[in-house]
């Protein structure tokens, strides 16, 4: 569910609080360190600047670091692989735990992100979540292994964090001063699991597009697939998906609070476009939808429902998110079976067929078995708040897999726990938890809207200047300022580069605003310049929520 970007660029930044090791041999001695629930399998000094990573790629301009690998076995059926990389010098006393995409497994280690972190002076850790040999989309290998489901749900991330801090302390002679977590998609689920169940692990948590309502996210994938394959005339080819998005944007770019020239929606909650407006009068054609496609699109926008009582299981697809490239509607319907459907095989066995899924009885069985270990939907963040933790989340409005509305609903449920008066409760929530919605962004990155706002170290070049000013252009620096200096982010600048290539220059910039605020053109100035936009509350009230029984 997450796009992995390869980048070997060296981040030029000034590291304050530096630590220099006496000899590189200290790294190799870490193999003797005893870990709780596991063992260190290797500890090797990487001299740089060239490094061949576990992904088989060779990277340049890499700072020297100590690479530690470990295997954790909290149960007899667990095998959690962990990597911890520690800068050989210039450690800034920060630790970063990284998240995953999909089912993690053998593609879990995001080498560019690890390198970016080391080059920025952080100690960093990653894990395969104990799901190897699974891949991003396929975890059929975990059928019959419930301990591995628990590892994937929360245990692997927590134990990675515990082990990493122990290794850091042994290497530097002291633990990290600040600990951060960063993840998107499955990583967003990991982020919320940490805040809810292990509030002492991290000081600051950055989570994007969270798959925290896990059992219902996957149920929605089955629902969407069923609509596309209801009849021979229901299926959407790529050109039809593109037609839908263009029609939505043409009808709702301005209505959603954006500009007529925008190729995306600013706040899709204000878009009520109906697919019948482009229904073919008689025969199918390239510029219209069949009656069956109209029915399918309506059902997808509505979301999966329990057929017995009509209760909504999960919010429907957001208008404007249909044409999301490799993760859009066409991709969700073009595979031999629904994407990410291994979760259902865990419950019903390897011969489970999507055609047989009952959204009443089977949904209840899935929730009974997996909800307690996979769903990070608790609104009790009191322990995390009490210790001074900060949670910064973001979600792309053009995400067709993990529905943005569900993230908004979760945020407002947390707000409701902070008091009975809505304004005061929101203010109390924003002292420790802020959510930024990203117009036009697909799952975690890319899309028609501005999608570069520092979710990776290499997303932009840090220039000399006041830290708070730098943080306005980088969500990760913004989180650091919030945690370390108490400066909460009021807006973050998002950039759209020409052809998504920073070397070709900036196409446009917009501010990202903390919910319930959204970016709005001030009416004066360049429509591509961030200074021409302000953050305002658009008073959206169309927040469709799943039925209470599906919010746990």
Secondary structure per residue as TSV (DSSP state, phi and psi in degrees):
chain	resnum	aa	ss	phi	psi
A	1	X	-	360.0	-3.4
A	2	X	-	-123.0	136.7
A	3	X	-	-80.9	128.1
A	4	X	-	-99.8	119.6
A	5	X	-	-103.5	127.3
A	6	X	-	-85.4	128.2
A	7	X	-	-152.0	123.7
A	8	X	-	-105.6	17.2
A	9	X	-	-71.1	146.9
A	10	X	-	-92.6	126.1
A	11	X	-	-86.9	121.7
A	12	X	-	-89.4	109.9
A	13	X	-	-149.9	156.7
A	14	X	-	-92.0	121.5
A	15	X	-	-94.9	118.6
A	16	X	S	-80.2	-147.2
A	17	X	S	10.9	71.6
A	18	X	-	-92.6	152.4
A	19	X	-	-131.7	127.6
A	20	X	B	-113.3	130.9
A	21	X	-	-83.3	152.9
A	22	X	S	-68.9	-50.2
A	23	X	-	-143.2	156.0
A	24	X	T	-68.6	-20.0
A	25	X	H	-63.5	-21.8
A	26	X	H	-55.5	-36.8
A	27	X	H	-59.5	-50.8
A	28	X	H	-62.2	-27.9
A	29	X	G	-72.6	-11.0
A	30	X	G	-66.0	-16.0
A	31	X	G	-63.4	-17.7
A	32	X	G	-89.4	-5.3
A	33	X	-	-69.7	131.8
A	34	X	E	-87.2	125.0
A	35	X	E	-104.9	145.7
A	36	X	T	-68.5	128.5
A	37	X	T	67.1	21.0
A	38	X	E	179.3	-175.1
A	39	X	E	-136.5	151.0
A	40	X	E	-83.2	126.7
A	41	X	E	-96.9	-20.9
A	42	X	E	-163.1	152.4
A	43	X	E	-146.5	109.2
A	44	X	E	-131.4	134.5
A	45	X	E	-77.5	128.7
A	46	X	E	-106.6	110.8
A	47	X	-	-75.0	-23.0
A	48	X	-	67.3	-178.0
A	49	X	S	-77.9	-8.3
A	50	X	-	-97.9	141.1
A	51	X	E	-150.4	129.2
A	52	X	E	-97.4	113.8
A	53	X	-	-82.0	173.2
A	54	X	T	-64.7	-12.0
A	55	X	T	-86.4	0.3
A	56	X	S	86.6	-5.6
A	57	X	-	-89.6	151.2
A	58	X	E	-104.0	129.1
A	59	X	E	-114.7	148.8
A	60	X	-	-113.9	166.9
A	61	X	S	56.4	48.3
A	62	X	-	-104.4	128.9
A	63	X	-	-68.6	149.7
A	64	X	-	-58.1	137.3
A	65	X	E	-151.5	164.2
A	66	X	E	-98.7	120.6
A	67	X	E	-102.7	118.0
A	68	X	E	-115.7	132.3
A	69	X	E	-116.7	145.5
A	70	X	E	-144.5	156.2
A	71	X	E	-123.2	126.1
A	72	X	E	-110.6	134.8
A	73	X	-	-133.2	71.8
A	74	X	S	-64.5	-21.8
A	75	X	S	-134.6	168.9
A	76	X	T	-68.0	-17.2
A	77	X	T	-111.2	20.0
A	78	X	-	-106.8	144.3
A	79	X	-	-149.9	89.1
A	80	X	E	-102.4	116.4
A	81	X	E	-91.3	135.1
A	82	X	E	-133.3	142.2
A	83	X	E	-123.4	136.7
A	84	X	E	-127.8	124.0
A	85	X	E	-113.9	131.3
A	86	X	E	-125.5	121.0
A	87	X	E	-54.5	132.9
A	88	X	S	-68.1	-25.6
A	89	X	B	-152.6	162.7
A	90	X	-	74.8	20.5
A	91	X	-	-63.2	130.6
A	92	X	-	-95.6	18.0
A	93	X	S	66.6	22.7
A	94	X	E	-112.0	147.2
A	95	X	E	-124.0	138.4
A	96	X	E	-124.7	124.0
A	97	X	E	-94.9	136.2
A	98	X	E	-109.4	152.1
A	99	X	-	-99.4	-174.9
A	100	X	-	-129.4	178.2
A	101	X	-	-123.6	149.5
A	102	X	T	55.1	-135.1
A	103	X	T	-89.2	8.3
A	104	X	-	62.7	-115.3
A	105	X	G	73.3	-142.7
A	106	X	G	-76.3	4.0
A	107	X	G	-117.1	23.1
A	108	X	-	-78.4	-33.9
A	109	X	-	-77.2	112.9
A	110	X	-	-86.6	90.4
A	111	X	H	-60.7	-45.5
A	112	X	H	-57.2	-40.5
A	113	X	H	-66.0	-39.6
A	114	X	H	-62.7	-43.2
A	115	X	H	-65.0	-43.1
A	116	X	H	-57.2	-42.7
A	117	X	H	-65.4	-45.7
A	118	X	H	-62.3	-43.3
A	119	X	H	-64.7	-25.9
A	120	X	T	-88.3	1.1
A	121	X	T	93.8	9.0
A	122	X	-	-98.0	147.2
A	123	X	E	-78.6	142.8
A	124	X	E	-142.7	147.9
A	125	X	E	-135.1	151.4
A	126	X	E	-144.6	158.4
A	127	X	E	-143.4	155.1
A	128	X	-	-86.0	5.5
A	129	X	T	64.1	13.5
A	130	X	T	76.3	18.2
A	131	X	-	-108.0	0.2
A	132	X	T	-57.6	134.5
A	133	X	T	-96.0	24.0
A	134	X	-	-61.9	161.5
A	135	X	-	-119.3	-178.4
A	136	X	S	-51.7	-47.0
A	137	X	S	-101.3	-13.9
A	138	X	-	-127.2	113.5
A	139	X	-	-124.3	33.5
A	140	X	G	-59.1	-27.7
A	141	X	G	-64.7	-14.9
A	142	X	G	-92.0	1.4
A	143	X	T	-59.2	129.8
A	144	X	T	83.6	10.1
A	145	X	-	-126.3	70.9
A	146	X	H	-60.7	-27.6
A	147	X	H	-66.0	-32.4
A	148	X	H	-72.0	-28.9
A	149	X	H	-65.6	-39.9
A	150	X	H	-66.6	-41.0
A	151	X	I	-57.6	-47.8
A	152	X	I	-65.2	-37.7
A	153	X	I	-65.4	-45.3
A	154	X	I	-160.0	-30.5
A	155	X	I	-65.7	-40.8
A	156	X	H	-62.2	-41.6
A	157	X	H	-65.1	-44.4
A	158	X	H	-64.2	-46.3
A	159	X	H	-68.2	-33.6
A	160	X	H	-56.7	-44.0
A	161	X	H	-65.0	-45.6
A	162	X	H	-61.3	-47.0
A	163	X	H	-64.8	-41.7
A	164	X	H	-62.2	-42.9
A	165	X	H	-65.0	-35.4
A	166	X	H	-66.4	-41.6
A	167	X	H	-66.9	-42.7
A	168	X	H	-59.3	-45.8
A	169	X	H	-62.6	-40.8
A	170	X	H	-67.5	-34.2
A	171	X	H	-78.4	-45.3
A	172	X	H	-97.4	-10.9
A	173	X	S	85.3	2.1
A	174	X	S	-161.4	156.1
A	175	X	-	-81.2	174.2
A	176	X	-	-67.3	145.0
A	177	X	S	-76.9	-36.9
A	178	X	E	-133.0	137.5
A	179	X	E	-120.5	132.4
A	180	X	E	-127.2	150.1
A	181	X	E	-120.6	142.9
A	182	X	E	-140.3	122.1
A	183	X	E	-162.6	157.4
A	184	X	E	-136.8	146.6
A	185	X	T	71.3	-114.1
A	186	X	H	-56.6	-36.1
A	187	X	H	-61.0	-30.9
A	188	X	H	-69.4	-36.4
A	189	X	H	-63.3	-45.7
A	190	X	H	-58.0	-40.7
A	191	X	H	-59.2	-47.0
A	192	X	H	-72.9	-33.9
A	193	X	H	-58.2	-43.5
A	194	X	H	-63.9	-45.2
A	195	X	H	-65.3	-36.9
A	196	X	H	-83.2	-44.8
A	197	X	H	-104.3	-23.9
A	198	X	-	-132.7	63.1
A	199	X	T	-64.8	-15.2
A	200	X	T	-88.2	-5.2
A	201	X	S	-70.6	-41.3
A	202	X	-	-133.2	144.9
A	203	X	S	-82.3	-37.5
A	204	X	E	-133.7	136.1
A	205	X	E	-127.1	126.8
A	206	X	E	-112.4	114.9
A	207	X	E	-128.7	131.4
A	208	X	E	-117.2	148.9
A	209	X	S	37.2	60.4
A	210	X	-	-71.1	126.7
A	211	X	-	-87.7	44.5
A	212	X	-	-75.3	-26.4
A	213	X	S	-89.5	58.8
A	214	X	H	-56.5	-51.4
A	215	X	H	-63.5	-29.7
A	216	X	H	-88.1	-26.1
A	217	X	H	-59.0	-46.7
A	218	X	H	-70.6	-33.6
A	219	X	H	-63.9	-38.2
A	220	X	H	-62.6	-35.9
A	221	X	H	-62.4	-38.2
A	222	X	H	-67.9	-41.4
A	223	X	H	-59.1	-48.4
A	224	X	H	-61.1	-44.1
A	225	X	H	-61.4	-41.4
A	226	X	H	-63.4	-37.5
A	227	X	H	-66.5	-40.8
A	228	X	H	-66.1	-26.0
A	229	X	T	-114.8	19.5
A	230	X	S	-61.7	-42.4
A	231	X	S	-142.4	171.2
A	232	X	T	-64.0	-26.3
A	233	X	T	-92.6	4.4
A	234	X	T	-88.6	-21.2
A	235	X	-	-68.6	141.5
A	236	X	-	-104.9	119.4
A	237	X	-	-80.6	163.5
A	238	X	H	-54.5	-37.6
A	239	X	H	-68.4	-32.3
A	240	X	H	-72.7	-36.5
A	241	X	H	-62.6	-43.9
A	242	X	H	-62.5	-39.4
A	243	X	H	-60.0	-43.5
A	244	X	H	-62.3	-49.4
A	245	X	H	-62.7	-42.8
A	246	X	H	-61.0	-39.1
A	247	X	H	-67.5	-41.0
A	248	X	H	-62.4	-48.4
A	249	X	H	-64.2	-41.6
A	250	X	H	-61.0	-37.0
A	251	X	H	-81.6	-27.7
A	252	X	H	-127.2	1.5
A	253	X	T	-56.6	-46.7
A	254	X	T	-76.8	-42.3
A	255	X	T	-59.9	-30.2
A	256	X	T	-81.8	0.1
A	257	X	T	101.1	5.6
A	258	X	S	-101.1	-157.9
A	259	X	-	-109.5	156.4
A	260	X	T	-60.7	-29.9
A	261	X	T	-81.3	-8.3
A	262	X	-	-66.7	140.9
A	263	X	S	-96.8	24.7
A	264	X	S	-157.3	171.9
A	265	X	-	-101.9	141.1
A	266	X	S	-82.0	-47.5
A	267	X	-	-138.4	94.0
A	268	X	G	-63.5	-10.9
A	269	X	G	-63.1	-17.0
A	270	X	G	-95.1	5.7
A	271	X	-	-101.3	122.3
A	272	X	-	-116.9	25.2
A	273	X	-	-54.1	135.9
A	274	X	-	-113.6	134.0
A	275	X	G	-62.8	-16.1
A	276	X	G	-65.9	-17.6
A	277	X	G	-66.3	-17.3
A	278	X	G	-123.0	28.0
A	279	X	B	-73.2	139.3
A	280	X	-	-65.0	137.1
A	281	X	S	-67.1	-35.7
A	282	X	S	-139.1	-85.0
A	283	X	S	-86.9	157.6
A	284	X	-	-64.0	149.6
A	285	X	-	-154.3	171.1
A	286	X	T	-70.3	-20.7
A	287	X	T	-113.2	24.6
A	288	X	S	-154.2	168.4
A	289	X	B	-109.7	145.9
A	290	X	-	-71.7	163.7
A	291	X	H	-59.7	-36.7
A	292	X	H	-69.3	-35.2
A	293	X	H	-68.7	-37.3
A	294	X	H	-61.3	-44.5
A	295	X	H	-63.5	-40.5
A	296	X	H	-64.7	-45.9
A	297	X	H	-62.0	-42.6
A	298	X	H	-60.6	-42.4
A	299	X	H	-66.2	-37.0
A	300	X	H	-68.7	-41.1
A	301	X	H	-65.5	-33.4
A	302	X	H	-74.1	-41.8
A	303	X	-	102.0	163.7
A	304	X	-	-67.2	138.3
A	305	X	B	-129.3	151.2
A	306	X	-	-73.2	119.5
A	307	X	T	-68.8	-18.6
A	308	X	T	-76.8	-42.1
A	309	X	T	-122.9	-1.9
A	310	X	-	77.7	5.0
A	311	X	-	-68.1	138.5
A	312	X	B	-74.9	127.0
A	313	X	S	-85.6	-35.8
A	314	X	S	-159.9	139.3
A	315	X	-	-56.7	147.3
A	316	X	-	-77.0	174.7
A	317	X	-	-63.6	139.1
A	318	X	-	-80.7	135.3
A	319	X	T	-63.0	134.8
A	320	X	T	99.4	-3.4
A	321	X	-	-103.8	4.8
A	322	X	S	-67.6	-43.7
A	323	X	-	-97.7	70.6
A	324	X	-	-104.7	41.1
A	325	X	G	61.5	-129.4
A	326	X	G	-68.6	-8.7
A	327	X	G	-120.3	13.2
A	328	X	S	-84.2	-170.3
A	329	X	H	-54.9	-43.6
A	330	X	H	-62.3	-42.1
A	331	X	H	-64.8	-35.9
A	332	X	H	-70.3	-20.0
A	333	X	H	-111.5	-6.1
A	334	X	H	-94.3	-7.0
A	335	X	S	-82.4	161.0
A	336	X	S	-61.8	-25.3
A	337	X	S	-145.5	168.0
A	338	X	-	-58.4	146.1
A	339	X	T	-64.3	143.4
A	340	X	T	60.9	32.2
A	341	X	T	-87.5	4.2
A	342	X	H	-58.5	-32.9
A	343	X	H	-53.8	-36.9
A	344	X	H	-74.0	-30.5
A	345	X	H	-70.2	-27.5
A	346	X	H	-60.2	-38.3
A	347	X	H	-85.0	-43.7
A	348	X	H	-105.3	-3.9
A	349	X	-	100.8	163.7
A	350	X	T	-66.9	-15.7
A	351	X	T	-93.0	6.5
A	352	X	-	-55.6	139.8
A	353	X	-	-121.3	133.6
A	354	X	G	-60.0	-30.1
A	355	X	G	-63.5	-22.4
A	356	X	G	-93.4	-2.9
A	357	X	-	-66.8	126.6
A	358	X	-	-100.8	116.6
A	359	X	T	-73.3	-0.3
A	360	X	T	-103.4	-74.8
A	361	X	H	-64.6	-47.4
A	362	X	H	-69.7	-35.2
A	363	X	H	-61.4	-40.8
A	364	X	H	-63.7	-39.2
A	365	X	H	-66.6	-42.1
A	366	X	H	-61.2	-45.7
A	367	X	I	-64.7	-38.3
A	368	X	I	-60.7	-41.4
A	369	X	I	-84.0	-43.0
A	370	X	I	-107.8	-24.0
A	371	X	I	-55.8	-43.5
A	372	X	H	-63.3	-24.6
A	373	X	H	-106.2	-15.4
A	374	X	H	-113.8	-28.2
A	375	X	-	-89.5	121.8
A	376	X	-	-102.5	68.8
A	377	X	-	-113.1	4.5
A	378	X	-	-63.8	135.8
A	379	X	-	-94.6	3.8
A	380	X	-	-86.2	95.4
A	381	X	-	-108.7	21.6
A	382	X	H	-62.2	-39.2
A	383	X	H	-67.5	-41.1
A	384	X	H	-64.7	-42.9
A	385	X	H	-64.4	-43.3
A	386	X	H	-63.2	-32.0
A	387	X	T	-85.9	2.7
A	388	X	T	88.9	14.2
A	389	X	-	-67.0	150.2
A	390	X	E	-123.3	131.0
A	391	X	E	-117.3	117.4
A	392	X	E	-118.8	119.6
A	393	X	E	-122.4	155.2
A	394	X	E	-143.8	154.8
A	395	X	E	-151.9	131.3
A	396	X	E	-74.6	131.9
A	397	X	T	-67.6	-18.0
A	398	X	T	-103.6	33.4
A	399	X	-	-89.4	114.1
A	400	X	S	-90.9	-3.6
A	401	X	S	-100.6	-58.8
A	402	X	S	-100.1	112.2
A	403	X	-	-72.1	125.9
A	404	X	H	-55.9	-34.6
A	405	X	H	-62.2	-33.0
A	406	X	H	-66.8	-36.1
A	407	X	H	-67.3	-41.4
A	408	X	H	-61.7	-43.7
A	409	X	H	-60.6	-41.9
A	410	X	H	-62.1	-44.1
A	411	X	H	-58.3	-45.7
A	412	X	H	-71.1	-25.6
A	413	X	H	-69.1	-36.7
A	414	X	H	-65.4	-42.9
A	415	X	H	-55.6	-41.4
A	416	X	H	-63.3	-23.7
A	417	X	T	-79.2	-9.9
A	418	X	T	-93.4	-0.1
A	419	X	-	152.1	163.9
A	420	X	S	-85.5	-20.1
A	421	X	S	-93.1	113.7
A	422	X	H	-52.4	-45.2
A	423	X	H	-64.8	-44.2
A	424	X	H	-68.7	-37.1
A	425	X	H	-65.4	-40.9
A	426	X	H	-63.6	-44.1
A	427	X	H	-62.0	-40.4
A	428	X	H	-65.9	-39.4
A	429	X	H	-64.4	-41.5
A	430	X	T	-71.8	-3.7
A	431	X	T	-75.6	-16.7
A	432	X	T	-140.5	-11.3
A	433	X	E	-143.8	120.5
A	434	X	E	-131.9	141.8
A	435	X	E	-119.4	128.4
A	436	X	E	-114.7	119.5
A	437	X	E	-89.5	139.6
A	438	X	E	-113.6	106.3
A	439	X	T	-59.9	130.6
A	440	X	T	74.6	7.5
A	441	X	B	-94.2	136.9
A	442	X	-	-76.6	-171.6
A	443	X	S	-56.2	108.9
A	444	X	S	74.0	-30.2
A	445	X	S	-165.8	177.6
A	446	X	-	62.4	-175.6
A	447	X	B	110.5	176.6
A	448	X	S	-77.3	-20.8
A	449	X	S	-92.8	178.6
A	450	X	-	-69.4	118.4
A	451	X	-	-122.2	0.6
A	452	X	B	-103.2	108.5
A	453	X	S	-145.1	32.6
A	454	X	S	84.7	24.5
A	455	X	S	-69.7	-14.5
A	456	X	S	-122.5	153.7
A	457	X	G	-60.6	-35.6
A	458	X	G	-85.5	8.9
A	459	X	G	-67.5	-24.5
A	460	X	S	-157.0	166.8
A	461	X	-	-92.7	125.9
A	462	X	-	-78.7	121.1
A	463	X	-	-105.0	155.1
A	464	X	S	-59.5	141.5
A	465	X	S	160.8	177.0
A	466	X	-	-59.1	135.3
A	467	X	H	-54.5	-39.3
A	468	X	H	-65.4	-37.5
A	469	X	H	-65.6	-40.8
A	470	X	H	-63.7	-40.0
A	471	X	H	-63.4	-24.8
A	472	X	T	-65.3	-18.8
A	473	X	T	-107.1	7.2
A	474	X	-	-152.4	115.5
A	475	X	H	-64.2	-29.2
A	476	X	H	-74.4	-41.0
A	477	X	H	-66.7	-33.4
A	478	X	H	-62.2	-41.5
A	479	X	H	-64.8	-40.2
A	480	X	H	-61.1	-45.0
A	481	X	H	-62.2	-37.0
A	482	X	H	-67.5	-46.3
A	483	X	H	-70.7	-46.4
A	484	X	H	-91.2	-21.6
A	485	X	H	-130.2	1.1
A	486	X	-	72.0	17.8
A	487	X	-	-98.0	104.6
A	488	X	-	-76.5	142.5
A	489	X	-	-75.7	122.7
A	490	X	S	-93.7	-21.8
A	491	X	E	-166.5	155.0
A	492	X	E	-131.8	134.7
A	493	X	E	-82.6	124.8
A	494	X	E	-108.4	139.7
A	495	X	E	-119.7	141.6
A	496	X	E	-112.3	116.8
A	497	X	E	-88.3	153.3
A	498	X	G	-61.9	123.4
A	499	X	G	56.4	26.6
A	500	X	G	57.0	30.5
A	501	X	-	-126.2	112.6
A	502	X	G	-59.1	-28.6
A	503	X	G	-69.8	-16.7
A	504	X	G	-92.4	-1.7
A	505	X	-	99.4	173.4
A	506	X	E	-88.4	128.4
A	507	X	E	-85.7	-43.8
A	508	X	E	-164.7	161.5
A	509	X	E	-138.2	145.5
A	510	X	E	-139.6	151.4
A	511	X	E	-80.1	144.2
A	512	X	E	-97.2	136.2
A	513	X	E	-120.6	146.1
A	514	X	B	-71.6	129.9
A	515	X	T	-51.8	136.1
A	516	X	T	-92.0	12.4
A	517	X	E	-81.4	153.8
A	518	X	E	-137.1	158.0
A	519	X	E	-74.7	139.4
A	520	X	E	-142.1	133.6
A	521	X	E	-62.4	131.4
A	522	X	-	-74.4	-15.7
A	523	X	S	96.5	-4.6
A	524	X	S	-134.1	134.6
A	525	X	S	101.2	177.0
A	526	X	-	-62.3	125.7
A	527	X	T	-72.4	-7.7
A	528	X	T	-100.8	-0.9
A	529	X	S	-100.8	137.1
A	530	X	G	-64.4	-28.5
A	531	X	G	-66.8	-15.4
A	532	X	G	-88.2	3.1
A	533	X	E	-121.9	148.8
A	534	X	E	-125.5	161.2
A	535	X	E	-97.0	123.6
A	536	X	E	-135.2	157.2
A	537	X	E	-85.8	117.6
A	538	X	-	-90.3	5.1
A	539	X	-	55.3	42.2
A	540	X	-	-68.6	130.9
A	541	X	-	-118.1	-6.2
A	542	X	-	-85.4	64.9
A	543	X	-	-100.0	89.0
A	544	X	-	-72.2	129.9
A	545	X	-	-121.9	150.3
A	546	X	-	-65.7	161.1
A	547	X	-	-63.3	151.9
A	548	X	G	-53.1	-35.8
A	549	X	G	-68.3	-12.7
A	550	X	G	-108.6	14.3
A	551	X	-	-104.2	4.9
A	552	X	-	-95.7	360.0
